[in-house]
């Protein structure tokens, strides 16, 4: 099942990436993707479940649409991976991350989240959004207390957000600023793909080796293709 999902990822990712190219989440549509796409959830025991899925950026949860067109959320425990329209996602430390590259026990991941620091600086523009942030913990528990039986995706509780109404509200919302942060995951250790966090896990000799490798190959920490090359070296060092 896993190998099949990875093969489908190579086929389907291009179409979704094209659709996402000009997409920006809004206060009324705070989602990672521009729509809910058919996806598969793989549990740690290999059990698959299927639904239309999307990631809610404000609460960092996985949402789905039930058979009556209402939106609710999926609980994270025991999820191994998620495939949405050709892209693979992992839940690491409670954060949904897209798997950009993987080989053996090493992965390059990307976490996307709302840039609240920028919102604070532009509070005249995001006043309502900041209020929503401050009250999100209470409101989410009150309005989104709906879990899903992951093995069957049968819904339990009430799903109070009609998908079509939520979709219409997207066009009236202010765009949300987001940040994209890459992570390395090597042999079970996950850390930001930046020099400080990476070198902190290496011995003095291995730090020198990695610095020399990066310099001789003219790699940059802000380029995804270069991070993939750095990851390959880290896999041999850690």
N, C-alpha and C positions, 0 to 999 in steps of 0.2 A: 504493500500500500504506500509506504513512504517513497520508494523509488518511483512509483507511478505518479505521485503528487509532484515530485521534483521534475519529472519529465514534462508534465502538464504546465508547470511553472515556466519552463523555457518557451512554451508555445504561446501561453496566454498573457504573459507579462507585458509584451509589446503593446497589445491593444489597450490595456488598462492605462499604461504609462502615457499613451497618446491622449486618452480621454482626460487624464489628470494634469496635462501639461499647463493649462491656463487656469486650473482650479485653485481657489482660495477658500478656506473655511470661514464661516461668519459666526457672529454671536448667536444667530438663530439656527445655524447648521454647523455646530462645532465638531465636525467629523473629519477623520483622516482622509476619507475617500469622497468623491463627489456624488456617490450614490451607494445604496446597499447592493452588493454583488453576491451571486451564488458562491458559497464557500463550503469548506469541509473542516471540521474540527476532529483532530486525532487525539484520543486520550492516551495516557501513559501505558495502558494495556493494549493499545492498538485499535480500540473500537472507534469507528468513524461515525460522525453525525453531520447532517447537511442542513443548511439554511442560508438565507440571504443575510449577509453580515457586514458590519462596518465598525470602526473603532471611534469611540467618543473621546475627543481630546481633553475636554475639561476634567472628566472624572477618570480618564484612563481605563475605560471599561470596554468590553466587547458587546456590542448591541446586535440584535437580530430582529427580524420581522416574523410575526406569527401568521397563522393561516387566515386570520381575519384582518390582516393589514395593520396590526398594531406593533409598536416598537417596545421591546424590553431588553434586558441584559443577561448575558451568560456569565456564570460564575467561573473563576479561573482555576480552582484546584484540579489537579490531575490532567491538565491539558498538556500534551507534548508539543504539538504544533498546530497551526491554523493556515489553511490555504484559501486565499480569497482571489478569485479571478486570475489565477496564475502566479500570484506572489505568496511567498512563505513568510509566516510570522511566528515568533516565539514569545512566550510570556516569561520574562526574567525579572526577578525581584519585584513582581507585581506590575511590571511595565511591559506593554506590548511593543515589540521591536521587529522590524522587518529584517529578514535574513538576506543580506546582500551577496554573501559568498560563504561557502562552507567546504571544508575538507577535513576528514577524519575528526579529531577532537578540537577543531578550531573554526570559529565563525567570525565574520564581520557583520555587525548589526547596526541598524539605525533606529534611534528613538526620536519620534516627533512629538512635541508638546507645545502648549501655548506659552508664548513669551510674555509672562506677566510683568517682568521688569519694564519692558517697552510699554505695556498697557498702563503701568503706573505713571510713566513719564508723560503719557498722552491721555491722562484721565478725563480731560474735557471731552474726548472723543469716545472713550470706553466707560463712561460713568456707570451705565446699567450693567455692563459686563463685569466691572469690578464688584458691583453689588452682588451679582450672581455668584462670583467666585467666593466672596465672603460667606455666603449662605449655602454654598453648594453641598456641604457635608450634611446639613439638616434636610435640605430639600430633596437631595438624592435618596436619602433613607426613607423619606415620606412618600415620594412619588415613584421611585424605581425599585421598590422592595419586591422584585419579581425575579424568581430564579427559574432555571431551566434544567430539566432532567437531561443531562448531556447524552445519555445513551439513546434516547428516543427523540430528543428535542420537543417533548410534550411540555406545554406551558403550565406553570403553576402560579397562582395569583392573578391579578388584573394588570393588563398592559394598557396604561392610560394615555399613551401618545399615539394618535392615529398617524400612520406614515404619510399619507397624502397631505395632511395639514402641516406636518413638520416640514415636508418637502417644499410646500408653497412659501413657508415663512423664510426659507433660505434666501430668497431674492430680496427681502426687505432688511436683511441684517448687515451690520458693519463688518468688514473683513477683519478676521482675527490674525494677529501676528503669531507666527510659529517659529520654533527653533528646531533644527535638525542636528542631532548629536550622534556621532558614530561611536561604537563600542567594539572592543575585541573580547572574544570569549575563547579562552585557551585552557584546555584540561579542567573545565569546571570553574575557572576564575573569569569573571566578567568585569571589565574596567574600561574607562573612557579611552578612546583611541587618540590620546594626546601624549606628548613627550613625558610630562611630569608623572602621570599615572602609570605609564608603561615602564619607564626606567626605574620607578620605585620598586618594581617586582623583580628586577634583575640584579645579579651580582655585579661587582665592579668590572670583571673581565667581560661579562656578557653585554654590559652597557657599552663598553668600548667596541665590541664586535658589531653591535647593532648600529651605533653611530657611524662607524666606518662603512658599513654596508649602505646605509642611507645616503651618506655623502658621496660615495663612489658611484652610486646609481642615480644620483641627483633626484632623490625621492622627496615629495612634499607631503606634509601631514594633512593638508586640506584637499587632497585629490583622492577620490575613491579608489582608482586603479592603483595608486601608490600604496594606499593602506592595505590593499590585498597583498602586495609584495612584502610589506612589513609583517603582515600576519603570517605569511609562510615562513619567515625567519623566526618569528616568535614561537611557532609551533615546534621548532627544533631546539629552542633554548629553554623552554619551560616544561 
